[in-house]
Amino acid sequence: MTAAIWAQGLTKVFASGVAVDRLTLDVPAGSVLALLGPNGAGKTTTVRLLNGVLTPEGGRAQVAGFDPATEGDEVRRRTGVLTENAGLDDRLTTRENLRFTARLRGFDTAEADRRTDRMLARFGMAERADDLTQGFSTGQRKRVALARALLHDPEVLFLDEPTSGLDPAGTRDVIDLIQSLRGEGRTIVLATHFLGEAGRLADFMAVMHRGELHAFGTPAELADELFEGIGGSIDLGGPADDALVATAAATAGVLSAESSELGLALRLVDREALARVVAAAVDAGCAVYGVDAHVPTLEDVYFAVEQRIIETTGDRVNDAFLLGEPAGPGESL
């Protein structure tokens, strides 16, 4: 599979220290990468390196087939960036903001107008096309900013906290838009503090801390590396007796079994093993009121990586990030 983003040993050093330390990535075209980590992890610097805004001290990268360090203009023709702050010019209307960006991108007047009209229609902003953006809601401003990032039809899109400040309906709309963009074959780098949101969208995840990459891969691959099997529980209406616990523990595919307040708590190789335990419970004359299999999620994987970081470095990442809360004022990537 062709890599849309590739980096090998990418390193950036500032006077204050190493911001990105030997970063290695290989992101297939058409996939969504969740770029995760607390503020100060190196995500902003990584995005700037990949867009050719900063020059690395070491390593190499390619984005859409071009080297950002030596072919930055070519890279930026193929990438779009949505920052957490929409950065609109509130002296201009929606149409004027988009048309101005299109002209800066090098399109002539006719093409700029065509692309502007297309984005206004796509993002449902045609009725507000000639309104100043000054009075727009956060959701409306996000729509205009995302439309602006897509004006030149980029192959790779970098999104910084695209749903921060949005109500549930606005969040759903933006997530639907991101999913539609992935359906068009674009590669998306999603930097977010909302792990549930990342879990719904991401094909790959990268966890950074103090400039270092601590985990990279699909959530399923990382779950297999970090966890033994899946969790399972069977609601029997009360604790399981010793005989049923022993039967469950001896069932093929069961890694561990113990009595719980409501029934059985299990560790299993797969869902099929859970089905076998349910059948054994029924054969033993037990009433089964509920069954649950817990396959590790992106959020589970993140917390496991975070725990590994604590154990190996002694550091603790930003608690606000771990709780899935938005970054504070002025914070980004």
C-alpha positions as a printed NumPy array, in Angstrom:
array([[  0.   ,   0.   ,   0.   ],
       [  1.365,   3.432,  -0.98 ],
       [  2.46 ,   5.642,   1.91 ],
       [  0.978,   9.14 ,   1.933],
       [  3.165,  10.109,   4.898],
       [  6.549,   8.568,   5.554],
       [  9.197,   9.607,   8.065],
       [ 12.439,   7.995,   9.132],
       [ 14.374,   9.311,  12.128],
       [ 12.828,  12.776,  11.777],
       [ 14.33 ,  15.081,  14.392],
       [ 13.84 ,  18.729,  15.317],
       [ 15.868,  20.562,  17.94 ],
       [ 15.179,  24.018,  19.381],
       [ 17.23 ,  26.004,  21.878],
       [ 14.921,  24.69 ,  24.592],
       [ 15.584,  21.069,  23.666],
       [ 14.554,  18.238,  21.343],
       [ 10.982,  18.774,  20.109],
       [ 10.766,  15.706,  17.838],
       [ 13.137,  12.838,  18.486],
       [ 13.844,  10.337,  15.669],
       [ 10.222,  10.038,  14.564],
       [  9.424,   7.121,  12.253],
       [  6.007,   6.815,  10.581],
       [  4.476,   5.047,   7.583],
       [  0.875,   6.088,   6.963],
       [ -0.952,   4.485,   3.999],
       [ -2.801,   6.699,   1.535],
       [ -6.526,   7.039,   2.21 ],
       [ -6.292,   6.319,   5.94 ],
       [ -6.945,   8.363,   9.083],
       [ -4.111,   8.748,  11.579],
       [ -4.98 ,   9.852,  15.124],
       [ -1.993,  11.861,  16.375],
       [ -2.269,  11.708,  20.148],
       [ -0.356,  13.047,  23.111],
       [ -0.454,  15.821,  25.705],
       [  0.377,  19.437,  25.006],
       [  4.125,  19.659,  24.448],
       [  4.346,  16.131,  23.044],
       [  5.703,  17.341,  19.705],
       [  2.567,  17.106,  17.576],
       [  2.604,  20.714,  16.37 ],
       [  6.267,  20.468,  15.45 ],
       [  5.607,  17.19 ,  13.633],
       [  2.838,  18.767,  11.544],
       [  5.075,  21.741,  10.717],
       [  7.91 ,  19.442,   9.702],
       [  5.601,  17.388,   7.489],
       [  4.33 ,  20.558,   5.801],
       [  7.806,  21.951,   5.175],
       [  7.339,  24.899,   7.537],
       [ 10.281,  23.745,   9.678],
       [ 13.55 ,  22.141,   8.59 ],
       [ 14.659,  19.041,  10.501],
       [ 18.087,  18.599,  12.073],
       [ 18.015,  14.921,  11.212],
       [ 16.088,  12.249,   9.378],
       [ 13.906,  12.425,   6.285],
       [ 10.232,  12.54 ,   5.392],
       [  7.954,  12.335,   2.391],
       [  4.385,  13.607,   2.102],
       [  2.423,  12.773,  -1.048],
       [  5.718,  11.696,  -2.613],
       [  7.675,  14.89 ,  -1.894],
       [ 10.319,  15.808,   0.68 ],
       [  9.005,  18.655,   2.883],
       [ 12.522,  19.851,   3.666],
       [ 13.534,  20.39 ,   0.034],
       [ 10.204,  20.456,  -1.826],
       [  8.028,  22.357,   0.62 ],
       [  6.037,  24.214,  -2.038],
       [  5.105,  20.953,  -3.742],
       [  4.078,  19.427,  -0.41 ],
       [  1.902,  22.404,   0.533],
       [  0.128,  22.219,  -2.818],
       [ -1.001,  18.75 ,  -1.773],
       [ -1.811,  19.325,   1.892],
       [ -4.515,  21.237,   3.731],
       [ -4.318,  22.345,   7.355],
       [ -7.176,  23.158,   9.737],
       [ -5.9  ,  24.767,  12.937],
       [ -7.86 ,  24.753,  16.193],
       [ -8.364,  28.513,  15.826],
       [-10.26 ,  29.015,  12.562],
       [ -8.25 ,  32.183,  11.83 ],
       [-10.896,  33.77 ,   9.622],
       [-10.74 ,  37.421,   8.597],
       [-13.901,  38.736,  10.248],
       [-13.856,  41.856,   8.083],
       [-14.767,  39.593,   5.163],
       [-17.811,  37.537,   4.275],
       [-17.758,  33.766,   3.978],
       [-17.452,  34.038,   0.219],
       [-14.67 ,  36.623,   0.452],
       [-12.685,  34.505,   2.939],
       [-12.815,  31.523,   0.593],
       [-12.181,  33.482,  -2.581],
       [ -9.2  ,  35.287,  -1.001],
       [ -7.651,  31.953,   0.008],
       [ -8.227,  30.53 ,  -3.474],
       [ -6.488,  33.52 ,  -5.054],
       [ -3.553,  33.104,  -2.644],
       [ -3.384,  29.49 ,  -3.802],
       [ -2.765,  30.762,  -7.323],
       [ -6.158,  30.2  ,  -8.94 ],
       [ -7.401,  32.804, -11.398],
       [-10.605,  34.717, -10.658],
       [-12.932,  32.365, -12.533],
       [-11.461,  29.232, -10.939],
       [-11.425,  30.864,  -7.487],
       [-15.127,  31.669,  -7.851],
       [-15.927,  28.141,  -9.051],
       [-14.123,  26.499,  -6.145],
       [-15.668,  28.928,  -3.669],
       [-19.188,  28.16 ,  -4.886],
       [-18.506,  24.431,  -4.714],
       [-17.309,  24.647,  -1.099],
       [-20.226,  26.877,  -0.08 ],
       [-22.629,  24.258,  -1.417],
       [-20.778,  21.296,   0.046],
       [-20.609,  22.738,   3.55 ],
       [-24.149,  24.112,   3.596],
       [-23.011,  27.732,   3.804],
       [-24.6  ,  29.125,   0.651],
       [-27.25 ,  31.035,   2.618],
       [-24.527,  32.694,   4.722],
       [-22.156,  33.261,   1.804],
       [-22.445,  37.046,   1.915],
       [-22.557,  37.43 ,   5.702],
       [-19.536,  38.634,   7.653],
       [-17.989,  35.75 ,   9.59 ],
       [-17.669,  37.94 ,  12.685],
       [-21.026,  36.838,  14.067],
       [-20.71 ,  33.148,  13.23 ],
       [-21.002,  30.405,  15.82 ],
       [-18.054,  28.121,  16.549],
       [-19.583,  25.412,  14.378],
       [-20.113,  27.763,  11.467],
       [-16.557,  29.068,  11.735],
       [-15.225,  25.487,  11.716],
       [-17.179,  24.79 ,   8.546],
       [-15.743,  27.839,   6.788],
       [-12.218,  26.964,   7.949],
       [-12.539,  23.361,   6.77 ],
       [-13.931,  24.527,   3.427],
       [-10.945,  26.839,   3.116],
       [ -8.528,  23.98 ,   3.831],
       [-10.137,  21.931,   1.042],
       [-10.31 ,  24.622,  -1.653],
       [ -7.277,  23.286,  -3.514],
       [ -8.398,  19.636,  -3.242],
       [ -5.507,  18.406,  -1.044],
       [ -4.431,  14.769,  -0.918],
       [ -3.452,  14.996,   2.756],
       [ -5.429,  16.919,   5.371],
       [ -4.164,  17.885,   8.839],
       [ -6.947,  18.607,  11.357],
       [ -6.204,  20.126,  14.774],
       [ -9.042,  19.653,  17.272],
       [-11.74 ,  19.908,  14.587],
       [-14.615,  19.481,  17.064],
       [-13.404,  21.544,  20.035],
       [-16.018,  24.038,  21.173],
       [-18.831,  22.358,  19.242],
       [-22.151,  21.133,  20.63 ],
       [-23.114,  17.467,  20.076],
       [-24.925,  18.203,  16.81 ],
       [-21.982,  20.203,  15.472],
       [-19.561,  17.47 ,  16.546],
       [-21.609,  14.845,  14.709],
       [-21.689,  16.988,  11.573],
       [-17.905,  17.451,  11.562],
       [-17.284,  13.735,  12.181],
       [-19.617,  12.906,   9.278],
       [-17.668,  15.333,   7.088],
       [-14.344,  13.738,   8.063],
       [-15.73 ,  10.282,   7.261],
       [-16.895,  11.513,   3.856],
       [-13.434,  12.938,   3.167],
       [-11.867,   9.583,   3.98 ],
       [-14.343,   8.001,   1.587],
       [-12.885,  10.189,  -1.153],
       [ -9.47 ,   8.617,  -0.642],
       [ -7.842,  11.49 ,   1.24 ],
       [ -5.309,  10.853,   3.974],
       [ -6.227,  12.601,   7.227],
       [ -4.068,  13.358,  10.257],
       [ -6.387,  14.023,  13.192],
       [ -4.893,  15.651,  16.277],
       [ -7.449,  15.545,  19.071],
       [ -7.819,  15.389,  22.838],
       [-11.067,  13.436,  22.485],
       [-10.207,   9.739,  22.502],
       [-13.739,   8.564,  21.736],
       [-13.798,  10.753,  18.643],
       [-10.417,   9.395,  17.54 ],
       [-11.629,   5.85 ,  18.113],
       [-14.567,   6.338,  15.748],
       [-12.4  ,   7.714,  12.957],
       [ -8.846,   6.401,  13.15 ],
       [ -7.339,   3.59 ,  11.099],
       [ -3.944,   4.185,  12.75 ],
       [ -2.844,   5.845,  15.965],
       [  0.436,   7.445,  16.988],
       [  1.13 ,   8.343,  20.624],
       [  3.834,  10.942,  21.264],
       [  5.351,  12.112,  24.537],
       [  8.174,  14.648,  24.935],
       [  9.008,  14.398,  21.247],
       [  9.263,  10.619,  21.154],
       [  6.899,   8.222,  19.428],
       [  5.826,   5.638,  21.996],
       [  3.318,   3.693,  19.907],
       [  2.293,   3.494,  16.26 ],
       [ -0.013,   1.089,  14.44 ],
       [ -3.647,   0.17 ,  14.087],
       [ -5.601,   0.112,  17.376],
       [ -6.116,  -3.647,  16.899],
       [ -2.394,  -4.307,  16.366],
       [ -1.453,  -2.302,  19.433],
       [ -4.189,  -3.973,  21.483],
       [ -2.769,  -7.397,  20.584],
       [  0.661,  -6.173,  21.707],
       [ -0.528,  -4.634,  24.973],
       [ -3.365,  -6.897,  26.097],
       [ -3.805, -10.614,  26.494],
       [ -7.067, -11.519,  24.828],
       [-10.387,  -9.742,  25.447],
       [-12.494,  -9.196,  28.524],
       [-15.863, -10.817,  29.054],
       [-18.614, -10.939,  31.654],
       [-21.727, -13.027,  32.134],
       [-24.594, -11.719,  34.266],
       [-26.062, -14.583,  36.294],
       [-27.947, -12.411,  38.752],
       [-25.407, -13.166,  41.464],
       [-21.881, -14.536,  42.042],
       [-20.989, -17.752,  40.22 ],
       [-20.389, -20.813,  42.378],
       [-17.028, -22.565,  42.526],
       [-18.145, -25.379,  40.23 ],
       [-19.125, -23.006,  37.423],
       [-15.924, -20.999,  37.857],
       [-13.923, -24.217,  37.504],
       [-15.933, -25.246,  34.425],
       [-15.428, -21.841,  32.837],
       [-11.686, -21.877,  33.578],
       [-11.386, -25.278,  31.871],
       [-13.278, -24.171,  28.744],
       [-11.232, -23.892,  25.55 ],
       [-10.105, -20.33 ,  24.868],
       [-10.575, -19.089,  28.444],
       [ -7.459, -17.484,  29.911],
       [ -8.922, -16.795,  33.346],
       [-12.257, -16.969,  35.15 ],
       [-13.432, -15.69 ,  38.491],
       [-16.675, -15.045,  40.3  ],
       [-17.966, -11.471,  40.27 ],
       [-20.774,  -9.618,  42.034],
       [-23.183, -10.404,  39.199],
       [-21.758, -13.632,  37.787],
       [-18.535, -14.378,  35.941],
       [-15.599, -12.146,  34.996],
       [-13.492, -13.65 ,  32.219],
       [-10.359, -13.178,  30.159],
       [-10.733, -14.839,  26.765],
       [ -8.893, -15.524,  23.552],
       [-11.893, -14.43 ,  21.466],
       [-15.686, -14.073,  21.381],
       [-16.151, -17.726,  20.485],
       [-14.681, -18.698,  23.853],
       [-17.26 , -16.47 ,  25.554],
       [-20.048, -18.264,  23.671],
       [-18.704, -21.608,  24.913],
       [-18.791, -20.413,  28.533],
       [-22.378, -19.178,  28.11 ],
       [-23.353, -22.612,  26.763],
       [-21.642, -24.279,  29.747],
       [-23.513, -21.999,  32.171],
       [-26.848, -22.844,  30.539],
       [-26.008, -26.571,  30.601],
       [-25.312, -26.191,  34.327],
       [-28.844, -24.852,  34.815],
       [-27.879, -21.18 ,  35.319],
       [-30.1  , -18.324,  34.159],
       [-28.09 , -15.949,  31.942],
       [-29.338, -12.339,  32.091],
       [-26.648, -10.653,  30.049],
       [-23.379, -11.224,  28.201],
       [-20.704,  -8.669,  27.38 ],
       [-17.446,  -8.922,  25.435],
       [-14.991,  -6.066,  25.762],
       [-12.614,  -5.755,  22.81 ],
       [ -9.904,  -3.179,  23.624],
       [-10.664,   0.225,  22.077],
       [ -8.349,   3.008,  20.968],
       [ -8.993,   4.607,  24.342],
       [ -7.957,   1.415,  26.163],
       [ -4.813,   1.27 ,  24.052],
       [ -3.966,   4.897,  24.784],
       [ -4.282,   4.416,  28.543],
       [ -2.119,   1.29 ,  28.363],
       [  0.559,   3.203,  26.437],
       [  0.323,   6.044,  28.94 ],
       [  0.869,   3.576,  31.769],
       [  3.903,   2.198,  29.958],
       [  5.276,   5.743,  29.589],
       [  4.859,   6.308,  33.336],
       [  6.647,   3.06 ,  34.121],
       [  9.563,   3.677,  31.754],
       [ 10.06 ,   7.435,  32.139],
       [  8.445,   8.37 ,  35.427],
       [  6.533,  11.133,  33.618],
       [  2.806,  11.637,  33.73 ],
       [  0.934,  13.089,  30.798],
       [ -1.56 ,  15.93 ,  30.96 ],
       [ -4.539,  14.85 ,  33.092],
       [ -6.91 ,  17.003,  31.036],
       [ -5.96 ,  14.988,  27.97 ],
       [ -6.473,  11.682,  29.725],
       [ -9.957,  12.691,  30.794],
       [-10.858,  13.61 ,  27.236],
       [-11.269,  17.296,  28.048],
       [-10.433,  20.021,  25.55 ],
       [ -7.163,  21.87 ,  25.812],
       [ -7.139,  25.168,  27.631],
       [ -7.326,  28.592,  25.987],
       [ -4.583,  29.094,  23.441],
       [ -3.466,  25.475,  23.525],
       [ -3.299,  23.437,  20.352],
       [ -1.814,  20.32 ,  18.883]])
